[in-house]
Amino acid sequence: MPVLSNSLLFLGALVPSVYLGWYPFLNTFGGRISDAKLHVEHIGHAALNNHKCKTFPEGKACEDVRIHYATGEAFLACGYPKEIRSVFYPPLTRTNILWGEKYQEYFLKYDIETEKVIPLELVGWDGDLILHGIDLRQESSNAKSLELWAVNHARKGESILKFSHTLGSNTLEFVKEYEHSLIKTPNAVSATGPTSFFISNDHWAYPVKWFGIPRYFQLLFGPFKWASGVVHCSEVNGKLDCQQVSPKNGHPSANGMVLVDGGKTLFVNDIVEATTTIYDVDPTSKKLTVKKKVQLGAAADNISEIPGGDLAVAAFPDVSRLFARLVGDGLLNSSITGPAAVLRLNKKKDYEPEVIYWDDGSLITVLTGAAIDPQRKKMIAGGVVERHFIVCDLEGVKF
């Protein structure tokens, strides 16, 4: 929008004169991380498990993926890089709100055994659907019913959507939309019950508000150790109550997360720190206590559980190439490539990270989500602005 452009011009003129002067002040009083660095431990890794991969252009911009292991079906949250995300996608600070246009992205189901890609029909939801992280939750009382939770970046504001899916069908039935002032920059969602969930807010400020100035201040002068965190929400008597549950100053950029051990443990990735924090979850308050922080060696996006206890982490070995792809017109330019990786956190080795997939970016550069089926030896992965999702054989990997 023109107002946003003027704001950027103002900041662009202001920054050269005050940029260096702000640093000492913000380091001392503003919670800025003065020693933040790029993590490039895996930048020169050799190609690994990328030689037997199939591409599926039916699924573009698939930011996150989860597998229902009993049926061998993967669920993907996908979108439209050109039509929607290049103009409106708050996580990428794209904020051109074109009222009157229909901004509706889509879910896919991929059958690992048959290799069929099936679009899922939405029933009961006709509003904006601009997707990010997702989660699956099996209803204990009905083995054929599955809950799908999704982050939605609608133009009216941020929310979490809950859908119901009957296994074997090709539909998603809308159940509930959750909105709250603490659901402000949601990235990932992890359900804790039929009406409760964790979210990660990946930034301090929503870029559509105040002409985007607070968000651009954070981007220009950060990172700040207080800028993001984890929130837990629970519906009681029809009212949604939310509270921040991660420790103060715990995350400069919380991203993907996954709940395991029957809800006792939450894993949260952080892009700036290049870490996965393992939290103990208080069974009553849902407050989080740090159990361990794993250094990954690369900026981390989404995370998923591998049956057996290991975790799969989508990682960016070269953040500079990631920025080149996500800034300006690069978002739609697949010729701009950079390495992509998936790390396995090995439970038997106290979650020590090891590379399980590495590619130079020819398949996917901005690989934001991956899920692994150890029984069928397959990995399904996608990217927030990519032209397809991929399915790779992991025949040589021991689980």
NORWO-V473112 format. One record per backbone hydrogen bond with DSSP energy under -1.0 kcal/mol. NH is the residue of the N-H (numbers start at 1). CO is the residue of the C=O. Records with the same first field share a line. If there is no record, write none. Layout:
NH->CO + CO
This chain:
5->1
6->2
7->3
8->4
9->5
10->6
11->7
12->8
13->9
14->10
15->11
18->14
19->15
22->18
23->19
26->22
27->23
28->24
29->25
30->26
32->26
33->223
41->297
43->40
45->42
48->358
54->391
56->389
59->56
61->386
63->61 + 77
66->75
68->73
72->68
73->68
74->110
75->66
76->108
77->64
78->106
79->60
84->80
85->80
86->81
87->84
88->84
89->94
92->89
93->90
94->89
96->87
97->95
101->98
105->129
106->78
108->76
109->118
110->74
111->116
112->72
115->111
118->109
120->107
121->170
123->172
129->103
133->187
135->149
137->147
139->145
142->139
145->142
146->165
147->137
148->163
149->135
150->161
151->133
152->159
153->130
157->154
159->152
160->178
161->150
162->176
163->148
164->173
165->146
167->144
169->166
172->121
173->164
174->123
175->162
176->162
178->160
183->180
184->182
187->200
190->198
192->196
193->196
197->233
198->190
199->231
200->188
201->229
202->185
209->206
212->209
213->210
216->212
217->213
218->214
219->215
220->216
221->217
222->218
225->31
227->224
228->251
229->201
231->199
232->243
233->197
234->241
235->195
236->239
239->236
241->234
243->232
245->230
246->230
250->247
255->269
258->267
260->265
265->260
266->279
267->258
268->277
269->256
270->275
271->253
274->270
275->270
276->294
277->268
278->292
279->266
280->289
281->264
282->287
286->282
288->245
289->280
291->278
292->278
294->276
296->274
301->314
302->368
304->312
306->310
309->306
311->345
312->304
313->343
314->302
315->341
316->299
322->318
323->319
324->320
325->321
326->322
327->323
330->327
331->328
332->329
333->330
336->333
340->359
341->315
342->357
343->313
344->354
345->311
346->352
350->347
351->346
354->344
356->342
357->342
358->48
359->340
367->365
368->382
369->382
371->380
373->378
378->373
379->392
380->371
381->390
382->369
386->383
389->56
390->381
391->54
392->379
393->52
394->377
397->394
